[in-house]
Amino acid sequence: MALFDRNQKQRSSLCSTATVVVFVALCLVGLWMISSPETIPAAAANVSKKPDVVAVKEEDSSLDATNNVKQNSANVVAETAAADEAAAADEDDNPAKPAAGEKAAAAAASSKDQTFDDENGRTEGGALVKPESGGGDEAASDVKEIGSLEQAAIDMKDTTEHSVGDTTKEPGVVQDKSSEEITTAASDARESSDGGGGGGAAKNKQTFDDENGKLDGVNLVKDVENKTMSEEGAKPLPEETTTVSSKNSIVAAAAMSDEKLTDNNGEQAQPVEALPNGQAELLTERAAQNGSFTTQAAESIKEKKKRAEKKKKKKKKVKAASAAAAAEEEGGGGGAASLGWRLCNTSAGADYIPCLDNEAAIKKLKTTAHYEHRERHCPASPPTCLVPSPEGYRDPIRWPRSRDKIWYHNVPHSELAAYKGHQNWVKVSGEYLTFPGGGTQFKHGALHYIELIQSSFPEVAWGRRSRVALDVGCGVASFGGYLFDHDVLTMSLAPKDEHEAQVQFALERGIPAISAVMGTRRLPFPSNVFDAVHCARCRVPWHIEGGMLLLELNRLLRPGGFFVWSATPVYQELPEDVEIWGEMVKLTKAMCWEMVSKTSDTVDQVGLVTFRKPADNACYMKRRQKEPPLCEPSDDPNAAWNITLRACMHWVPTDPSVRGSRWPERWPERMEKTPYWLNSSQVGVYGKPAPEDFVADQEHWRKVVRNSYLTGMGIDWKTVRNVMDMRAVYGGFAAALRDMSVWVMNVVTINSPDTLPVIYERGLFGIYHDWCESFSTYPRSYDLLHADHLFSKLKSRCEVLPVIVEVDRILRPNGKLIVRDDKETVDEIKGVVRSLQWEVRMTVSKNREAMLCARKTTWRPTEVEAR
């Protein structure tokens, strides 16, 4: 019995010991599984994504981009686990090859000092993602594997580490808080030289320094005569044909259209680093708001409503506006389901302007007596076809030689040369169209004519007092082209009429111009902004219908500004001319305009007269004649988007704190001078007091342009002349390019803060526009388009795809597009432009914000859309 009891106790002790050992082993296994992020199954990752468990801390306000990353995190982790198993098996066969976990650790260690700062032109440590994958390239596969492992670690950190109040750091998990990606088009020679083990670790030590325009260790793509060239070799680089991973329907469709496209969407984890001088809010637009500024859309809508109430037709007007908005919204997609590109099939051919060549809408007009057929009539569904290029199209001749001659085949129209050749507008000379610099009123050259205006009334002071001018009925814009010699910026406009392609000639020459007509609507400019307005035989009947068209010029002209008119009524004695002159004298006197000069020219045998708009209201109050009437106080002179003309005059601002009450600083001082009517009680677009906002924006763009755009993107700026800022704020981007041989069309969108008066105040110019519609310019007009947070802000109103098609229309072959926006939007744009066979020069991303630089190629589809 004692023996039995002893054996039983021994067996019981052994069982207890075994139980303890097994329990301890299970605990260790469980602890190992919990602490190791590389072995968490996909199901666990899916649980960690629940929003009621995890509170992710993000600096970016773009919810779409953040949610997109979170939804993909589980799949990335699952792929990472599979990659680890494969790597372990491979390690058994090849011990010399580093394990995946070791690669991730090395990559995480090398990423600690990585930064992105486009103001200072530096992105250190950014991983280079090549656009073309070399078959069997071991180094390239290593980089991709490390990138996927780091991204898995980042996603796990986002979904498990950032819960509220959690400050612990698990071993083996990357603790970085931001991501950065740099992608450039690189040469095949560099791709082959990167082969070999350890390639991934070597790439993480590369630095991008766009102060010197060079990426250390890798060739930076640059322009040489509009051809893509490598720094180390003279051979043109192959055109990029890669695409990004499919994250939305448009990018997916783009990827499906080319089986050779490869994935280069890897990201590197980066530590958060504050941008210098507190400019982070300017770079990312997180603090953007309307501030104290209203929008052009709000101004125009308010004005329309007031007028509708006056006519007691408010319900009818609202119903029509709602129907138009619904039609626009319904037509916004315009073929986004498919990216099967086709050429536009229109009678305008290579000169197609959708909102000016809408034949169906023009045929429905009840009358064309007031040039209604030359005004904008946009299609309900924006076109998604591509405009063909003229046969024989070549890169434009560079400025300033382009002012004198252009390639004939770029604008193959000779009728104007036959019609106006005797007036020295344009002549055909072999393969060129030449421009002697003449016009209807200045056959012997615009320079002589410009000096005539100056000598007849010295207070005009070209380039000092008169900096921004408007040329109505500009012809081929030689007047504006030669005013550049006097440091004057001229907005030239003319309709798309029987003087075919006159505006297209101007743009091809490198001279600012738009297609517009003085018809039934206000021109898309704010009030009181032009220093001078010019008309030389512009064929505008200023004196009829109560002077309605001349009163529109009165709205645009600054108080104290000048109107220069050169036409036959000024100097001829024919009965019709005498009658018109009498009507003009009567009208201008009733408008309180002062005739300050009238002169004749013996060289061109013409005459001109200069009128001055009053700088105060004294004359208005003394008028006995009440025609034309003064506008009602409720009439907003700044409402300019689709607003019907009205024959009335607005009071001159007299409050010293109100815009228009005094003349701006003389040029060039006015460029950097804060407008006197911005005060600290007003909130700027970026949330600071308006004067501080203005200065901060100016300094921000000066740094970005100097350190990144001019030297860090490989753009040959000698080939750039016509530039557009598609979403200008204060004009800081244009001001930063002041010393370059370029001009910038600043576009203020109708749903953005109405800062266009600020742009004019500093001696620049621009226009209101709605990018859900086509722009009033010819195809192939601009060398560079700049879009800062434009596309993401349009998404609530229209699709991105038709806007990119419009970008393709107005951008010249080999022209550049720079986009700054949230990463999701940039990825979407990148997919579309690649499907257009554009070359993506570079992409940079950080904290869900991204920048893209792409070059349009000469590619055009062969299929033509059905009518």
Sequence and secondary structure as in RCSB ss.txt:
>XXXX:A:sequence
MALFDRNQKQRSSLCSTATVVVFVALCLVGLWMISSPETIPAAAANVSKKPDVVAVKEEDSSLDATNNVKQNSAN
VVAETAAADEAAAADEDDNPAKPAAGEKAAAAAASSKDQTFDDENGRTEGGALVKPESGGGDEAASDVKEIGSLE
QAAIDMKDTTEHSVGDTTKEPGVVQDKSSEEITTAASDARESSDGGGGGGAAKNKQTFDDENGKLDGVNLVKDVE
NKTMSEEGAKPLPEETTTVSSKNSIVAAAAMSDEKLTDNNGEQAQPVEALPNGQAELLTERAAQNGSFTTQAAES
IKEKKKRAEKKKKKKKKVKAASAAAAAEEEGGGGGAASLGWRLCNTSAGADYIPCLDNEAAIKKLKTTAHYEHRE
RHCPASPPTCLVPSPEGYRDPIRWPRSRDKIWYHNVPHSELAAYKGHQNWVKVSGEYLTFPGGGTQFKHGALHYI
ELIQSSFPEVAWGRRSRVALDVGCGVASFGGYLFDHDVLTMSLAPKDEHEAQVQFALERGIPAISAVMGTRRLPF
PSNVFDAVHCARCRVPWHIEGGMLLLELNRLLRPGGFFVWSATPVYQELPEDVEIWGEMVKLTKAMCWEMVSKTS
DTVDQVGLVTFRKPADNACYMKRRQKEPPLCEPSDDPNAAWNITLRACMHWVPTDPSVRGSRWPERWPERMEKTP
YWLNSSQVGVYGKPAPEDFVADQEHWRKVVRNSYLTGMGIDWKTVRNVMDMRAVYGGFAAALRDMSVWVMNVVTI
NSPDTLPVIYERGLFGIYHDWCESFSTYPRSYDLLHADHLFSKLKSRCEVLPVIVEVDRILRPNGKLIVRDDKET
VDEIKGVVRSLQWEVRMTVSKNREAMLCARKTTWRPTEVEAR
>XXXX:A:secstr
 HHHHHHHHHHHHHHHHHHHHHHHHHHHHHHHHHH GGG  HHHHHHHT TTT     S   HHHHHHHHHHHHH
HHHHHHHHHHHHHHHHHH TTS  HHHHHHHHHHHTTT   BTTTTEEET  EE SS  TT HHHHHHHHHHHHH
HHHHHHIIIII STT     TTS    EEEEEEE   HHHHHHT STTHHHHHTT EEETTTTEETTB   EEET
TEEE SS SSB           SHHHHHHHHT TT       EEE     GGG HHHHH TT   TT  BHHHHH
HHHHHHHHHHTT HHHHHHHHHHHHHHHHHTTSSSTT     B   TTGGG  TTT  HHHHHT S  TTSGGGS
    SS   SB    TT      TTGGGTEEEGGGS   HHHHHHGGGTS EEETTEEE  S  SS TT HHHHH
HHHHHH GGG BTTTB EEEEES TT HHHHHHGGGT EEEEEE SSSSTTHHHHHHHTT  EEE   SSB  SS
 SS EEEEEEES    TTSGGGHHHHHHHHHEEEEEEEEEESHHHH   HHHHHHHHHHHHHHHHTT EEEEEEE
ETTTTEEEEEEE  SSSHHHHH S   S B  TT  TT  SS B  S B     STTSTTSS    TTGGGTS  
TT  TTSB TTSSBHHHHHHHHHHHHHHHIIIIITTSS   GGG  EEEETT SSSHHHHHTTTSS EEEEEEET
TSB  HHHHHHTT  EEEE TTS  SS SS EEEEEEES HHHHTTTS HHHHHHHHHHHEEEEEEEEEEEEHHH
HHHHHHHHHHTT EEEEEEEETTEEEEEEE  S   S B   
